[in-house]
Amino acid sequence: MRKLILKNWQSPGDTVMLSAAVRDLHLCHPGRFITDVRTPSPAIWENNPFVTPLHDEDPEASLIECHYPLVHQSNELPYHFIHGFIQHLNAELGTNVQPTRFHGDIHLSPDEVAEIEGMGNDRPYWLIAAGGKSDFTIKWWSNERYQHVVDHFRGRIEFVQVGEAHHYHKPLSGVVDLRGMTNLRQLIRLVYASQGVVTGVSLLMHLAAAIQTPPGALRNRPCVVVAGGREPVQWFAYPHHQVIHRLGALPCCDNGGCWKSRTVPLGDGDEKDNPEALCVDVVRDLPRCMDLITADDVIRAIEVYFEGGAAHYLSEPALASARR
């Protein structure tokens, strides 16, 4: 068997997609490879049956820098992010890997599941990420509109706000505030036990699709994604999510995503401040594609999960518990 050390030093969302490629490499070519990984998010790989520890000095191990050049054709071709690392590995290894699942590959141990289930979950909650990474401001939606969504469902949905401490996540009122209070593995557990997710195009969206649902729940977790027009929908969207985008509605995203980075320059010396990386149509401090998404649009996308029976509102006892 050939030994591989797969390296990628991008964000956790990219790592989730790499986990899908590792899974599919083994499922499509069983017994041919031993794989280890080098990424900044080791929590994503915990309990992964396709990862075997290898030493960097192992003379039999090949180090492969993993990329997804397919993204540069994402506006023209009908491929999802999940194909990106897979196609790169095929080119590097001469393999014929194909996707076997439409999501990343994250594993909770039986002990983790038992611990979560043992804690009990007498009231369903939704996770909400009302911000984003500070270097990609074009993905942000309006904090005031997120607040309007929370207020609309007050007494019916309990929202738990999450987000990394060093990213941009303004506080919402009327939520359980866990911003900056969870590590990545704790966030994975929170997603597992959640009934649904509201987020932009982010790690949380990928986790919502990749993490198994508890026993008795539907196979796919409800998720509402506020997407705008930065990325082509076929590249990032999952089929069971409610994705609110404005692709094709504006000249700047009439042929797929604009792939811009920032709404306005931040003056931090990053190349994302360059004119070619900035939004060309800003309205009320938002990219116009995001401004065209109203709070009512998001509210309606959440409501359809309840009307269809995929989610249920807080019961009276659960509401009393949430208020306490």
TORMAR-518076 format. One record per residue (C-alpha): residue in three letters; x, y, z. Coordinates in steps of 0.05 Angstrom, whole numbers, padded with zeros to 5 digits, always signed. Last residue first. Example, Ala and Ser with C-alpha at 12.3 -4.5 7.8 and 13.67 -1.06 7.14 Angstrom:
BEGIN
Ser+00273-00021+00143 Ala+00246-00090+00156 
END
This chain:
BEGIN
Arg-00703+00602+00652 Arg-00736+00625+00587 Ala-00710+00564+00551 Ser-00740+00517+00604 Ala-00808+00551+00599 Leu-00804+00545+00523 Ala-00787+00471+00529 Pro-00847+00460+00575 Glu-00892+00497+00525 Ser-00864+00460+00465 Leu-00812+00494+00422 Tyr-00824+00491+00348 His-00816+00430+00304 Ala-00771+00414+00245 Ala-00774+00371+00182 Gly-00850+00374+00183 Gly-00861+00412+00118 Glu-00889+00473+00153 Phe-00831+00473+00202 Tyr-00778+00467+00148 Val-00816+00519+00106 Glu-00812+00568+00163 Ile-00737+00575+00160 Ala-00737+00596+00087 Arg-00794+00644+00101 Ile-00756+00677+00157 Val-00695+00684+00113 Asp-00733+00719+00057 Asp-00770+00761+00109 Ala-00703+00786+00136 Thr-00689+00812+00066 Ile-00639+00789+00014 Leu-00629+00845-00037 Asp-00578+00877+00010 Met-00535+00814+00002 Cys-00532+00820-00074 Arg-00522+00895-00065 Pro-00459+00883-00026 Leu-00474+00914+00042 Asp-00454+00980+00073 Arg-00522+01010+00055 Val-00514+00991-00018 Val-00447+00970-00048 Asp-00441+00951-00122 Val-00370+00938-00146 Cys-00348+00894-00089 Leu-00273+00895-00078 Ala-00220+00844-00100 Glu-00202+00880-00165 Pro-00191+00945-00127 Asn-00138+00914-00081 Asp-00160+00909-00008 Lys-00159+00832-00012 Glu-00084+00840-00023 Asp-00079+00851+00052 Gly-00045+00915+00076 Asp-00095+00924+00133 Gly-00131+00984+00103 Leu-00199+00952+00109 Pro-00222+00963+00038 Val-00298+00961+00025 Thr-00344+00902+00010 Arg-00288+00852+00010 Ser-00268+00788-00023 Lys-00296+00785-00094 Trp-00311+00717-00125 Cys-00363+00749-00172 Gly-00404+00686-00173 Gly-00436+00657-00235 Asn-00450+00689-00303 Asp-00497+00746-00284 Cys-00459+00760-00220 Cys-00436+00832-00230 Pro-00494+00848-00276 Leu-00543+00832-00221 Ala-00601+00782-00214 Gly-00563+00723-00243 Leu-00539+00700-00176 Arg-00581+00729-00120 His-00576+00673-00069 Ile-00618+00645-00013 Val-00599+00572-00002 Gln-00650+00528+00034 His-00608+00466+00047 His-00627+00395+00025 Pro-00590+00398-00041 Tyr-00524+00424-00013 Ala-00497+00488-00042 Phe-00424+00507-00051 Trp-00403+00501-00124 Gln-00472+00495-00156 Val-00491+00561-00125 Pro-00437+00600-00159 Glu-00400+00641-00107 Arg-00404+00716-00089 Gly-00477+00728-00106 Gly-00516+00732-00041 Ala-00509+00669+00002 Val-00553+00671+00065 Val-00556+00596+00079 Val-00614+00563+00115 Cys-00600+00494+00143 Pro-00646+00437+00163 Arg-00607+00374+00182 Asn-00610+00315+00134 Arg-00624+00243+00155 Leu-00688+00262+00193 Ala-00684+00254+00268 Gly-00699+00190+00307 Pro-00627+00177+00325 Pro-00585+00241+00323 Thr-00563+00272+00257 Gln-00495+00258+00226 Ile-00447+00315+00213 Ala-00428+00332+00141 Ala-00486+00376+00119 Ala-00490+00422+00179 Leu-00414+00421+00183 His-00409+00449+00112 Met-00458+00505+00129 Leu-00421+00520+00195 Leu-00356+00527+00157 Ser-00385+00585+00119 Val-00430+00611+00064 Gly-00475+00651+00110 Thr-00510+00618+00169 Val-00575+00593+00199 Val-00573+00522+00226 Gly-00623+00469+00247 Gln-00645+00419+00300 Ser-00579+00420+00336 Ala-00549+00361+00372 Tyr-00497+00345+00319 Val-00482+00418+00307 Leu-00466+00429+00380 Arg-00420+00368+00380 Ile-00383+00396+00320 Leu-00377+00463+00355 Gln-00347+00428+00415 Arg-00296+00396+00369 Leu-00279+00464+00339 Asn-00269+00499+00405 Thr-00327+00534+00437 Met-00334+00599+00477 Gly-00317+00651+00424 Arg-00390+00666+00412 Leu-00432+00620+00456 Asp-00490+00669+00467 Val-00557+00636+00479 Val-00603+00682+00441 Gly-00652+00738+00456 Ser-00604+00793+00436 Leu-00553+00785+00381 Pro-00479+00800+00391 Lys-00435+00822+00334 His-00395+00766+00302 Tyr-00333+00787+00264 His-00277+00736+00273 His-00225+00733+00328 Ala-00274+00702+00378 Glu-00298+00648+00331 Gly-00373+00645+00320 Val-00435+00616+00353 Gln-00504+00643+00370 Val-00553+00592+00399 Phe-00625+00605+00376 Glu-00686+00578+00412 Ile-00744+00575+00365 Arg-00818+00587+00382 Gly-00818+00639+00437 Arg-00781+00689+00395 Phe-00786+00668+00322 His-00794+00738+00293 Asp-00743+00767+00342 Val-00689+00720+00317 Val-00703+00738+00244 His-00703+00812+00261 Gln-00636+00804+00296 Tyr-00607+00772+00233 Arg-00633+00832+00195 Glu-00599+00880+00244 Asn-00534+00841+00237 Ser-00537+00852+00162 Trp-00503+00799+00119 Trp-00429+00785+00115 Lys-00398+00746+00058 Ile-00366+00808+00027 Thr-00327+00817+00091 Phe-00277+00763+00074 Asp-00217+00781+00117 Ser-00257+00787+00182 Lys-00286+00717+00176 Gly-00360+00715+00187 Gly-00422+00745+00219 Ala-00489+00723+00245 Ala-00474+00649+00257 Ile-00538+00618+00282 Leu-00548+00549+00313 Trp-00619+00525+00321 Tyr-00646+00494+00384 Pro-00692+00437+00405 Arg-00712+00434+00478 Asp-00708+00373+00524 Asn-00640+00354+00497 Gly-00612+00303+00546 Met-00542+00302+00574 Gly-00540+00227+00561 Glu-00550+00238+00487 Ile-00489+00282+00484 Glu-00448+00234+00525 Ala-00472+00173+00486 Val-00455+00208+00420 Glu-00386+00226+00445 Asp-00374+00156+00471 Pro-00397+00126+00405 Ser-00345+00170+00370 Leu-00367+00226+00326 His-00342+00223+00255 Ile-00337+00278+00202 Asp-00334+00262+00128 Gly-00356+00319+00083 His-00420+00319+00043 Phe-00453+00292-00020 Arg-00429+00221-00012 Thr-00391+00173-00058 Pro-00354+00225-00098 Gln-00311+00194-00153 Val-00237+00173-00148 Asn-00205+00148-00212 Thr-00132+00148-00192 Gly-00070+00172-00228 Leu-00042+00197-00162 Glu-00031+00271-00172 Ala-00085+00282-00225 Asn-00135+00240-00186 Leu-00116+00277-00122 His-00132+00344-00156 Gln-00199+00318-00182 Ile-00218+00295-00112 Phe-00196+00361-00080 Gly-00245+00400-00123 His-00303+00351-00132 Ile-00332+00366-00063 Phe-00332+00440-00081 His-00388+00423-00130 Tyr-00383+00417-00205 Pro-00428+00439-00262 Leu-00376+00479-00301 Glu-00375+00552-00322 Asn-00374+00591-00257 Ser-00333+00538-00221 Gln-00276+00539-00271 His-00226+00572-00225 Val-00252+00528-00168 Leu-00226+00467-00205 Pro-00157+00486-00181 Tyr-00173+00450-00115 His-00109+00441-00077 Cys-00074+00388-00035 Glu+00001+00390-00024 Ile+00021+00317-00027 Leu+00075+00288+00017 Ser+00095+00217-00003 Ala+00109+00168+00053 Glu+00159+00111+00043 Pro+00218+00149+00073 Asp+00178+00162+00137 Glu+00208+00227+00163 Asp+00140+00262+00167 His+00116+00204+00210 Leu+00050+00172+00194 Pro-00013+00167+00237 Thr-00070+00131+00200 Val-00131+00168+00175 Phe-00188+00132+00139 Pro-00224+00111+00203 Asn-00234+00184+00225 Asn-00245+00185+00300 Glu-00217+00257+00303 Trp-00203+00286+00235 Ile-00243+00351+00241 Ala-00210+00364+00308 Pro-00143+00367+00273 Ser-00160+00435+00242 Pro-00095+00468+00218 Thr-00083+00412+00168 Arg-00031+00357+00159 Val-00063+00290+00141 Asp-00048+00216+00143 Thr-00066+00165+00090 Ile-00050+00092+00078 Phe-00068+00074+00007 Arg-00086+00016-00039 Gly-00131-00025+00006 Pro-00196+00002-00021 His-00191+00046-00083 Cys-00260+00078-00091 Leu-00277+00076-00017 His-00207+00097+00004 Leu-00202+00157-00042 Asp-00275+00174-00027 Arg-00261+00182+00047 Val-00198+00223+00035 Ala-00235+00267-00015 Ala-00293+00279+00034 Ser-00243+00298+00089 Leu-00214+00349+00041 Met-00282+00383+00038 Val-00283+00389+00114 Thr-00212+00416+00111 Asp-00234+00471+00064 Gly-00287+00493+00114 Pro-00233+00491+00169 Ser-00192+00545+00131 Gln-00130+00531+00090 Trp-00066+00495+00107 Asn-00073+00433+00064 Lys-00028+00373+00069 Leu-00040+00300+00051 Ile+00012+00251+00076 Leu+00008+00189+00033 Lys+00033+00118+00042 Arg+00024+00070-00016 Met+00000+00000+00000 
END
